[in-house]
Structures are given as structure tokens and as C-alpha cells.
Amino acid sequence: MESYQLDVCDLKLAFRTAAGPERVERARCYVDEIYAQMKAYGGPLGKDKVLVMMLISLADDFLQLREQHSRADGRLDELLQSLKESGMGSEGDEMPPEGK
């Protein structure tokens, strides 16, 4: 695990993570960008309120993506089951090998 010391959202943070420096920097830039947007739209709110608004916004984004991922997985499962039922997935059929 690597140690990091960053300035994020006008705060100094120190933490350890298995994520590499490139991932940490991308995440830091993304968070700072959202924080700046929230500060601009939030008006004269304190840092705590802006951070909570940002947290709620990111949580909503995450939940929406998780729901989309779940629906896509369900649809893929349905398609795979349909292929199996039509005989396309059984041995000996002319199903292309994975990755081709």
C-alpha cells in the first residue's frame, strides 16, 4: 500500500491505499472539480454543507450506475439463457470461442 498526502477540497489529507498514483490523482482531480462546482452553485454555504452536498451527489451517481450495471447484468443473463435454450450454447454447436 502506498501513502499519500494530498490537498483535496481545501483540506490536507494523509491516507494509504493500494490504488496507484495515477488513480489517486484522477480521483483527486474529479473530487476537486465537483467541489468547485458545488461551491459555485451552493452560494455562501460552509465547507461542511458543500462537502455533504457533494457526497450526496456522488452517492446518487454511484447508485444510478450500480442500478444500470445490475440491469445490464440481468439482461445479459437473459440473453445467455435464451442462447442456451435455443441450443446455441451446447457442446458441439458452432458457437465461436470466447474472445473471438
C-alpha positions in Angstrom: 0.0 0.0 0.0 1.2 3.5 -0.8 1.0 6.5 1.4 -0.4 9.8 0.0 -0.6 13.3 1.3 -3.0 15.4 -0.8 -4.8 18.7 -0.7 -8.4 17.9 -1.6 -11.4 20.2 -1.2 -9.4 22.7 0.7 -8.3 20.0 3.2 -5.0 18.3 3.8 -5.4 14.6 3.9 -3.0 11.7 4.5 -4.0 8.1 3.7 -2.8 4.7 2.5 -4.3 2.8 -0.4 -3.5 0.0 -2.8 -4.5 2.3 -5.7 -1.7 3.6 -7.8 -0.7 7.3 -8.1 -2.5 7.7 -11.4 -5.8 6.5 -10.0 -5.4 8.7 -6.9 -4.6 11.8 -8.9 -7.6 11.2 -11.3 -9.9 10.8 -8.3 -8.5 13.9 -6.6 -9.0 16.0 -9.7 -12.5 14.7 -10.1 -13.4 15.4 -6.5 -11.8 18.9 -6.6 -13.8 19.6 -9.8 -17.1 18.7 -8.3 -16.2 20.5 -5.1 -15.5 23.7 -7.0 -18.9 23.3 -8.9 -20.8 22.8 -5.6 -19.1 25.8 -4.0 -20.1 27.9 -7.0 -23.7 26.8 -7.0 -24.0 26.5 -3.3 -23.6 30.2 -2.6 -22.4 31.2 0.8 -22.6 27.8 2.4 -19.9 26.5 4.8 -17.4 23.9 3.7 -19.2 21.1 5.7 -22.5 21.7 3.9 -20.8 21.9 0.5 -19.0 18.6 1.2 -22.2 16.9 2.3 -24.0 18.1 -0.9 -21.1 16.7 -2.9 -21.2 13.4 -1.0 -25.0 13.1 -1.7 -24.4 13.9 -5.4 -21.6 11.3 -5.8 -23.7 8.8 -3.9 -26.6 9.3 -6.2 -24.3 9.0 -9.3 -22.9 5.7 -7.8 -26.3 4.3 -7.1 -27.6 5.1 -10.6 -24.5 3.4 -12.1 -24.9 0.4 -9.9 -28.6 0.1 -10.9 -27.6 0.4 -14.6 -24.9 -2.2 -14.1 -27.4 -4.5 -12.4 -30.0 -4.1 -15.2 -27.3 -4.8 -17.8 -26.2 -7.9 -15.9 -29.8 -9.1 -15.8 -30.2 -8.5 -19.5 -27.0 -10.4 -20.3 -28.2 -13.3 -18.1 -31.5 -13.4 -20.0 -29.7 -13.4 -23.4 -27.3 -16.2 -22.3 -30.3 -18.2 -21.0 -32.1 -17.6 -24.3 -29.0 -18.8 -26.2 -28.7 -21.9 -24.0 -32.4 -22.7 -24.5 -32.1 -22.3 -28.3 -29.3 -24.8 -28.3 -26.6 -22.3 -29.3 -24.6 -22.8 -26.1 -24.5 -26.6 -26.0 -21.3 -28.6 -26.8 -20.8 -29.4 -30.4 -22.7 -26.4 -31.7 -20.9 -23.8 -33.9 -20.5 -21.3 -31.1 -17.4 -19.1 -31.6 -14.8 -19.4 -28.9 -14.8 -16.7 -26.2 -12.8 -13.6 -27.1 -13.2 -14.0 -30.8 
